[in-house]
Amino acid sequence: MAKGEKIMKGPSPPDLFKAQLSLLPDHSGDSPPPGTNFGDMKQDIIVPKNGTFTKGDKASATFNLECKPKI
């Protein structure tokens, strides 16, 4: 390679996808709350009384997620 010569392609590694172990928990029961969909807005942004945000104000919104983070 240093001399710019082409090298022969070696053998591809075996496909071991079906032999791999999964250490992740089953996610089949993971779903948003009943009557909602993933990504639905749970709480919209609360607009200040004056109707606008100014520098330093914090806007936040909450959405339905399927996987609740552990905090």
N, C-alpha and C positions, 0 to 999 in steps of 0.2 A: 504494500500500500504506500509505503514511503517513496518508492520509486515510480508510483503512478501506474503500476501494473494491475490488471484486473485479477481478482482472485475468484476461485470457484466457490459457488454457493454451497454451503454445507447442508447437512440434513436438518429438517425442521424438527422441533421437539414434539414429543407425543402429545395428543390431546387428552388431558387428564380431567376435563371438566366434570364428567360424571363420577369420578373417583374422589373429588374434593370434598372435604368436610366443611360444614357451615357452623360457625360458632355464634352466629347471630340468633337472637330469639325469634320465634315464629311471629310474624306480623299479621296473621290472618284476622285477628280480632281488633285490629287497629282501625278505628273509623271515627269520623266527626260525630258530635252529639246528634241524637235522633231529630229528624225534621230539618236538618241542615246539610249543606254540601261543603266539601273541602274548599276553602277560600272564601266562603260567604263572610260578609262583614258582621262581626258580633257587636262592635261598638264603633260608631263613626267618629270622626274628628270633632271635638267640641270647639266651636269657634268662639273666640273671646266676645264679650258684650259689645265692643266697639266694631266688631265685624272683620277685623284684620289682625294678622300676626305681626309683631314687631321683632326686631333683633333680640335674640335671647329667649323668646317664647319657645315652648316645646309643644309640637303637635304630635298626637299619637292616635292610632287606630288599632283595633283588635280584630283579628280574623280567626275563623274556625280552622283548626289544624287537625290532622289525623294523629300525629304523634305529639303528645304533650311532653315538653322538655322537663327533665328532673332538675330542679333548682334547689 
